[in-house]
Amino acid sequence: MIAFQRAKVCCLMFLAVTFLAGTRIVMAHHSFAMYDMTKSVTLSGTVTSFEWTNPHAYIEMDVQEKDGKTKHWSVELGSPSILQQSGWKFKDIKPKDKVTVVLNQLKDGNAAGLLVQVTLPDGRVLGNGPGRGPTTPTAPAK
């Protein structure tokens, strides 16, 4: 009987440790510490791909710099389910679309960032989910 109780306690301890370790991993995944959330950058460019994937969607785009060179940027968005709550659809952005994005750039200065909002070719402005960017999508430009 004592052996059974010890095995039960060990099993419960193992499950608790596993659960807590998993919680820490999930929480770390959702950290935005790598982005400079104190300032934003506005970029206009051409979409090379739009990845409507879990756990995060991405806009890949080429931006022409002042010196005429093209720089590739990767823009991280929320999950598709979060984006849909703000009016997004998977077909809102296509390769070759011209878009303007506002983002929080990586702190290390690399050409990537976390989306604040995007202006689509039809003039609509979408945010990065509830509480980030426009609260409701703007109407298309006429």
C-alpha positions as CSV (number, residue, x, y, z in Angstrom):
1,M,0.0,0.0,0.0
2,I,2.8,2.4,0.8
3,A,4.5,1.6,-2.5
4,F,1.3,2.4,-4.3
5,Q,0.9,5.8,-2.5
6,R,4.6,6.7,-3.3
7,A,4.0,5.8,-7.0
8,K,0.8,7.9,-7.0
9,V,2.6,10.9,-5.5
10,C,5.6,10.5,-7.9
11,C,3.1,10.4,-10.8
12,L,1.3,13.5,-9.7
13,M,4.6,15.3,-9.1
14,F,5.8,14.3,-12.6
15,L,2.5,15.6,-14.1
16,A,2.7,18.9,-12.2
17,V,6.3,19.5,-13.3
18,T,5.5,18.6,-16.9
19,F,2.5,21.0,-16.9
20,L,4.5,23.9,-15.4
21,A,7.3,23.4,-17.9
22,G,4.9,23.4,-20.7
23,T,3.2,26.6,-19.4
24,R,6.6,28.3,-19.4
25,I,7.3,27.3,-23.0
26,V,3.9,28.6,-24.1
27,M,4.4,31.9,-22.3
28,A,7.8,32.3,-23.8
29,H,6.4,31.7,-27.3
30,H,4.1,34.7,-26.9
31,S,6.7,37.2,-25.7
32,F,7.3,40.3,-27.8
33,A,10.5,41.1,-26.1
34,M,12.5,40.9,-29.3
35,Y,10.5,43.9,-30.8
36,D,11.1,47.5,-30.0
37,M,7.5,48.3,-28.9
38,T,8.4,52.0,-28.1
39,K,8.6,53.1,-31.8
40,S,7.1,52.2,-35.1
41,V,8.4,52.0,-38.6
42,T,6.3,52.7,-41.7
43,L,7.2,50.8,-44.9
44,S,5.7,50.6,-48.4
45,G,6.5,47.8,-50.7
46,T,5.5,44.8,-52.8
47,V,4.2,41.6,-51.2
48,T,6.2,38.5,-52.1
49,S,4.1,36.1,-50.1
50,F,1.3,36.1,-47.5
51,E,1.5,33.1,-45.1
52,W,-1.9,32.4,-43.5
53,T,-0.5,29.9,-41.0
54,N,-0.6,28.9,-37.4
55,P,0.7,30.0,-34.9
56,H,1.4,33.3,-36.7
57,A,0.7,34.7,-40.2
58,Y,3.4,36.5,-42.0
59,I,3.7,39.1,-44.8
60,E,6.9,38.8,-46.7
61,M,7.6,42.0,-48.7
62,D,10.3,43.8,-50.7
63,V,10.8,47.5,-49.9
64,Q,12.8,49.8,-52.2
65,E,15.2,51.9,-50.2
66,K,16.3,55.4,-50.8
67,D,19.5,54.2,-52.5
68,G,17.5,52.2,-55.0
69,K,18.3,48.8,-53.5
70,T,15.6,46.4,-52.5
71,K,15.4,45.1,-49.0
72,H,13.3,42.0,-48.0
73,W,11.2,42.4,-44.8
74,S,9.3,39.8,-42.8
75,V,6.3,41.0,-40.9
76,E,4.8,38.9,-38.1
77,L,1.1,39.0,-37.5
78,G,-1.2,37.2,-35.0
79,S,-2.8,33.9,-35.5
80,P,-5.4,33.6,-38.3
81,S,-8.2,33.1,-35.7
82,I,-7.2,36.4,-34.0
83,L,-6.8,38.2,-37.3
84,Q,-10.3,37.1,-38.4
85,Q,-11.7,38.8,-35.3
86,S,-10.4,42.1,-36.7
87,G,-11.9,41.6,-40.2
88,W,-9.0,39.8,-41.9
89,K,-9.6,37.1,-44.6
90,F,-6.9,34.8,-45.9
91,K,-7.3,36.3,-49.4
92,D,-6.8,40.0,-48.3
93,I,-3.2,40.1,-49.5
94,K,-1.7,38.5,-52.6
95,P,1.8,38.4,-54.1
96,K,2.6,41.6,-56.1
97,D,0.1,43.7,-54.0
98,K,1.4,47.1,-52.9
99,V,0.9,47.6,-49.2
100,T,2.0,50.0,-46.5
101,V,2.7,48.5,-43.1
102,V,3.4,50.0,-39.7
103,L,5.4,47.7,-37.5
104,N,7.6,47.5,-34.4
105,Q,11.0,46.5,-35.7
106,L,13.3,43.9,-34.2
107,K,15.5,45.4,-31.5
108,D,18.6,44.1,-33.3
109,G,17.7,46.2,-36.4
110,N,17.2,43.3,-38.8
111,A,14.5,43.7,-41.5
112,A,11.6,42.1,-39.6
113,G,8.9,43.3,-37.2
114,L,5.6,42.9,-35.5
115,L,2.6,44.3,-37.5
116,V,0.7,47.3,-36.0
117,Q,-1.4,47.9,-39.0
118,V,-1.4,47.4,-42.8
119,T,-3.0,49.5,-45.6
120,L,-4.3,47.2,-48.3
121,P,-4.3,48.0,-52.0
122,D,-8.1,48.8,-51.8
123,G,-7.5,51.3,-49.0
124,R,-8.7,49.3,-46.1
125,V,-6.6,49.5,-42.9
126,L,-6.4,46.3,-40.8
127,G,-4.7,45.9,-37.4
128,N,-3.0,42.9,-35.9
129,G,-5.9,41.6,-34.0
130,P,-8.2,43.1,-31.3
131,G,-6.4,45.9,-29.4
132,R,-3.6,46.2,-31.9
133,G,-4.1,48.7,-34.7
134,P,-7.5,49.9,-35.9
135,T,-10.3,48.6,-33.7
136,T,-12.5,48.0,-36.8
137,P,-11.4,47.7,-40.4
138,T,-11.8,50.9,-42.4
139,A,-14.0,50.9,-45.5
140,P,-12.3,50.4,-48.9
141,A,-11.3,53.6,-50.7
142,K,-13.7,54.6,-53.5
